[in-house]
Amino acid sequence: MNDDAMTQAAVNHIISSDGIRRILVIPNKITREVRERIAASLASDLFGIECDAHTSDIADTVRSSAEWAQMKNLSEKNDLMPKLILRTVLSELFTDVQNALKKSWERISSTVKTMDIVSSLSPNSGFRYSVRDAYIELITDGCLTDRNDDLRSLAEMKRLMISGAAKRRYGRNVLMVVDTSNSMYGEPELIAKALILSFTQMAHHKCDVNVMLHSSDLPVLLPSDGKDMIRFLSFKAGDGEHFGGALKILLEMMRMNDISDTDLILVSKGAGILSNPSFTSDWETYRQNNGIRVITAVAGGNSACALTELSDHVVILSGDTMRTEFAKLLDCVIDR
């Protein structure tokens, strides 16, 4: 195969990829053949592949626009961006070219901002595979791009928590269980997320930090994994069940010896927790028998309420106390 044939094959491969192909097969007043030529023309320009792709008035209009110049600059950000840009533009392009460019640029720039914040939130530094997995998940789903203000607040909370804190080494399992009921809606949700990402980043642990969101359809997550991190960031408090249900599940796990030698961190605003003497007595018995330390982190509240009697330690994460209380939490769980 000569060079021209190889470059044309590369372009053909791009426009026949699943995400692009699904867009091009949608019925439209512009024929499929013409749409494929336009896609090939833009792909060759965006990916820096020189080939004799057929041009058209639509492709020429795109190439001459300020938005396309901005998108081409962004395409160098990482190797995932050209695919995102091409797919986004093509999804709008065959109805109204001018509006398509404007809407595409708004969506892409918003996604890029989200990607930058997600990168800063990652427990890993730099463009590691976990961050790349997060980018792929984000580009595929796009579920976070309308929550950039929340993500910025979360990033600031995380920065505040870890400022001045030294990384620690842990020798025990860590399970963080998050209240997702109505009481956690808003700032408490962001504080909980900042706490978990900060703890995961600061812990040089010998075993993984696992997170259980108390919602019936969500599994245990590993926030150091890119895909899990996006799912973790995407959840919204207010849809979960009463946190008392989580305590019952945890007590049953202790009875079955499914959790042992574990630092169990309960993350809740502390309100409306089920408490009765029989439950408290069973909790304490199995907690001690299984070698479990319980720390309650109150997110955005001022009291752990009934969780106090179930816990070895309580920290209050709210406002200016986040930095000092996060340091206290690290001291509570470190192996001395």
N, C-alpha and C positions, 0 to 999 in steps of 0.2 A: 504494500500500500504506500503510495507516494505521500508527500507532506500535505498536499491539498486535500487528498482523500481523508487523511487522518484528522485534519482540522475540521473538515465537514462532518466526520463521524462524531467528533467531540461535541459539536453543536447539536447534532441530531440526538445524541445521548441526553443532553441537558433538557431539550424540549420534549423528550419522550419520557422523562422521569415522572413518577406517579403524580406529584403535586401539580406539575405543569400540564400533564396530559389531561387530568380531570377538568382543568379550566378550558382547554382548547376544544374539548368534545361537547361543551354546552352549546345547544343550538343558538344561532345568532344570525342577524341579517348579513353579516360578512361571512363569506364562505370559509369553510374549515381550512382549505388550502391556503388562502390568503392569510388567515390568522396564524397558521404555522410558519409562513414566510416571515411575518412580522416578528413572531416570537424568536425565530432563528436569527433575524437581523439584530434584535435587541440583545439576545444572548451573546452573540459574537462581540458586540460592543462592550457589554458589561463584564464579560469574563476575559476580555483582552485576547480573543481568538480571532485572528485575521482570516476571513474566508469570504467568498463571493456570495454572501447571503443576499437574496433579493430584497430590495428596499421598497418603500411605499410612502405615500403622503403621511400616513399615521406614524410610521417609524421615524420619518424625518422630523415631524412635529415633536415627537418625544425627545429625539436627540438634541434638538435646538432649544429645549426648555431649560430654565434655571434649575427646576426640580431634578431633572435627570443629571445635571452636572453635580448637584449635591449628593444624589444617590450614588453616582460613580465614585465620589470621594469616600463615601461610607463603605463602599464595596471592598475597600482595602483594609477595613477594620479587622476582619477575620474571614476565613474561607466559607463560613455559613451565610454571610451577608448577601453575596450576589444571588444566591438561590431565593432568599427571602424577598429581595427587591424585585426580581423578575416575576415571582409568583404574585406578589402584591400588586404590581403594576398591571399585569395581564388580567387579574381578576376584575379590574375596573375598566380596562382600556377600550373595549370594543363597544361601549355604549356612548360615552362622552369623553373625548380625549383630554380636554382641558380640565374638567372636573376630576377625571381619573388621576391625573398627575398631582393635583392638589391634595386629593384624599389619600393617595398612595404615600405622598411625602409625609403627611400628618401621621399616618399609621406607622410608617417605618421609623420616623424620628422618635415617636413615642415608644416604640419597641426597643430602639437603641438605648434610650434613657433607662428603660426597665432593665435591660441587659447589664448596663453599667452598674446600676444599684445592686442587682443580684450578685454581680461579681464581687462587690465590696462586702456583701453579706455572707458570702461563702466561707465556711470554716477553713477551707484551703486557700492559699494565696496564689495569685497569678492565674494564668489560663490553663489550669490542670484539667484532667479528664472529667472530674466531677463537675467543674464549671461548664465544660463543653457539653456534658450531658444535660445540664440545666438549660443551657442555651437552646439545644435541640428541642427539649421539652417545651420551652417557652415559645419558640418559633412555631412549633407544631400546634400548640394550643392557644397561645396568646391570651391566656386567662388573666394575666396580671397587669396588662398594659393600661387598664383603667384605674389602677390603684397606686400610681406613682407617688402621690402625696403621702399615702400610708407607708409606702416603702421607704421614702426619704425620712419620715419620722422614725421608722424602725431602725434605719441605718444610724441615725443620730443617737438613739437609745443604746444601740449596740456599742457604738464608739464610746459613749459615756461609761458603760459598764466595764469595758475591758481596759480603759485608760488607767495605766499604773498597776494593773494586776499582773502578777507573774504567772507564767504557765506552770501547771502542776502535773505530777504523775500519779495516776490512780491505779490501784490494783484490784478494784471491785467492779462488779457490773453496775451500771447506772440505768435506771428506768425512770423517765420523766413522764408523768401522766398529767395531761392538760384538760382542764375544765373548758368545754365548748358551749356551755349553756348561755342563756340570755344575759346573765350577770357579767359575762366576759366580753360583751359587745363593745367595740370602740377601743379606747386606750388600753384596757386590760389585756385585750388580745395582742396588741402590738408589744406590750411589755413582756408578755409570755413568750412571744416569738424571739424578741431580742435576748431574753434570758437564755433560751435554749441554744440559739446560735452562738452566743458569747461563751457559754459553758463548753459547748462542743469544740470551739476554737481554742480555748484556754487549757483544755484538759489533754495532756499527753498521756492518754489512757492506754492500758494494755488490752482493754476490751472496748467494744463499741458503746457509745451513748445511744440508747434507743428511746423513742418518743411514742407514746400512745395518746392519740387524740380521742377524747371520750365521745365519739360519734359512732353509731352502729355500723357504718359501712366503711370505716377507715382502719387499715391494718397498722401494726407497729411500723414506724418509719425510722430511717437512719438519716439524720440531717446532714451528715458528711457526704452522702450520695447525691449527685446532682438532680436526678429525677425525683427522689424523695423530698429533696429540699424545695423544689417547685411545688409539689403537692402540699407540703407543710406550709409554705408561704401563701398558697392559694386558699386555704380553708378560711371560712368566715365564722366567727363565733355567733351564737344565736340560734344555730340549728341543732345543737347537741342536746342530749338528755340531761336531766338533773344530775349533778355530780355525785350524789349519793349512790347512783347506780354504778359508778366507777369504783367506789369503795367496796361495794358488795362483790364486784368482779375480782378485785385485788385480794380480798379476804379469801375468796374461793380458790384463787391461784396459790395463796399461801397454804391452804388446807391440802391442796393437791401437790404441794412442793414444787410447783412450776416456777416459783421465784424464790431464790435463796442467796445468801451472801451478796446482797444487793443494796445499793443506796437508792431508795425510792423517794423521788422528789415530786410532791404533789403541787401543781401549779393552778391556783384558783384565786378568785377574789375573796373567797372565804364566806360567802353568804349562803344561807339556805341549805346547810349540810345536814344530812340525816345523822342523828346521834341518839343512841340509847345505851344503857348500862351493859346489856348483854352483848351488843355488837362491840362496844369498846373493850370489854373483857376478852372476847375472842380475838379481836385484833391484836391486843397486847400480847396474848399468849403465843399466837402463831408468829407474830413479828419477832419475838425473842427466840423462839424455837428455830426459826429459819435464818437467823442472823441478819435481819433486815433493819437498816437505819432509815428512819422516815424524817424527811425535811419538808416542811410546807413553805412554799414561796408565794406570798400574797401579792398578786398582780393588780396594782391600781386601787387597792383598798387600804384599810387601816387596822384590820384585825383578822386573824385566822378563824375566828368564831369557834365552832365545834371541832374544827380540825386541830386545834391546839392540843387537845387531850389525846389525839392519835399520833402526835409527832414528837420526835426527840428535839427538834429545833424548828423555829419559825423565823423567817426573814420577811420584811415588809418592803416591797419594791414599789416606790411611788415618788414621783417628782425628783427632788434633789437627793433622796436617799438611795437612788439606784446604784450608784458607784460603791458606797460603803456597804450596803446590804448585799450586793453581789459578791464583794470580797469576803463578807461574813459567810455567805453560802459556800464559797470555795473552802474556807477554813473548816466548815462543818463536816464536809465529806472527805477531806484529804486524809490519807493514811498517815498517821503520825509514827 
